[in-house]
Amino acid sequence: MSTRIWVERNKDGSWDAFSDEGAHIKFGKGKGQFSPGDLMKVAAASCAALSSQFAIEHALGEGKGARIVVDGTYDPDNDAYINFNEQVVVDASDHDLSGEDADKLKERIVRHIDKSCTVKHTYEHETPVRIGVTIKR
């Protein structure tokens, strides 16, 4: 089941996004605010983080995770991103991993992300967006 999300405009011009489950994030076009394009990158990075978490914790211990950096190529002619690039960085410096163990962990991380990341799956396919408009009077 999908969580319902809605956004509301604030008097200062920023926006707040909410979910039925109580989540909240502020966004907008101002300084220090995530833009909608930024939120697409956040979605990709957070999906990779959650998808890879089990593999990383299994290898390195509970509470361990990755730093995921996402950038993208924006096409201004079509007002769309044409790709995203994710870099998953796992700090295993406090573990004595062999090269073989590091390679196995890397493979497991990629497999977990490829299998479980809904955002990645969605971005890889054309996803229609249907818009309805209601004017209350």
N, C-alpha and C positions, 0 to 999 in steps of 0.2 A: 504494500500500500504506500502511496506517495504522501508525503507531508505537505500540507497546504502552506503556501508562502504568500505574504502580501507586503506591499510597501506603502508608506505614507510620507507625504512631504511635510517638512518642518518649516516654521516661519522664517528661519535663517537661510532657506534654500537647500539645505541638506535633506537627505531622505533616511528613513529607518526601514529596515526589512525585519519582518517578524515571521515566526512559524507557530503553528498550533501547539508545538511542544515547548514553547517559551524561549526559543533562540532569538537573538537580536544582533544586528550589525548596522552600523551607520555607513552611508555611502553618499557620493555626490560627485560634483566636478570641481570642488574647491580644493585648496591646498590641504594636504593631510587627510584627504578622503579617498577611499577606493572608488575608482570609476567602474562602470559596468564591465569594461574590458579587463580591468584589474581583477574583478570578482570572478571572471572566467578563468583567469590564471590561478586565483586562490582555489577555485573548485578543482582544477586539475592537480594542483600541488597537494591539497588536502586529501583527495581521493588516493593519490599515490602513497601519501603518508599512512593513511589508515590501512590500505591494502598491503603495504610492506611491513607493517608493525609486527605481525606474528613472526615472520621469518627473521626479522632483526632481533626481537626479544628471545626467540628460541636459540639463536646463536650467541647472543651477547649478554642476555639477562634482562630481567623485567625492568621496565622504565627506559630502556635504550630505544633510540629512534634515529631518524635521519633528518637532515636538513635538505629540503627540496627547493631548488631555485627554478622558476619558470619564466621564460620570456617568449615572445612571439613575434611573428612578422605581420605587420599591419599593412593592408592594401587600401590606401585612401580612395582609389578609384571605385572600389566596390564597397567601401566602408565595412570591411570584414578582416578578420585575422585569417591568414592563409595557412598558418602552421603554429604550433607551440613546441618549444624545446624544454624538456625537463632534465635537470641534473640532480640525481639522488646522491647525496654525500653521507656516508656512514662513517662515524668516527669510531674505529675499533682499535685505536692506539693503545688503550689500556688492556687489550687482550693480545695474546701471543698467537695470532692467526698465521698459519703457514700460507704460502701463495695459493696452494690447492684449496685450503679452507676458505680463503677470501674469494676465490673464483666460484666456489660452490655457493657461498652466501650471495654473491652478485647474481648468479643464475636463479637462485630461489626468489630473490627480490623481484627480478624481472618477471618470473612466472607468476608470482602472486599479483603483481600489478596488472599483467596481461589478462589474468583470469578474473580478478575481482573489482577492477576499477570501472565503475559504471560511467563516470565522466569521460574517461578515455574512450570507452566503447561508443558513447554518444557522439563525441567529437569526431571519431573516425568514420561515422556514417552521416549521410544527409539526414537531418532531423527537422521535419516540418514544424513550423510554429503557427498555430492558428490564433488569431486575435479577434476577440469580441469586444464591442464597445457598448456600454450602457450609460445613458444620460438620465440621471434622476431629475424629475421635475416636481 
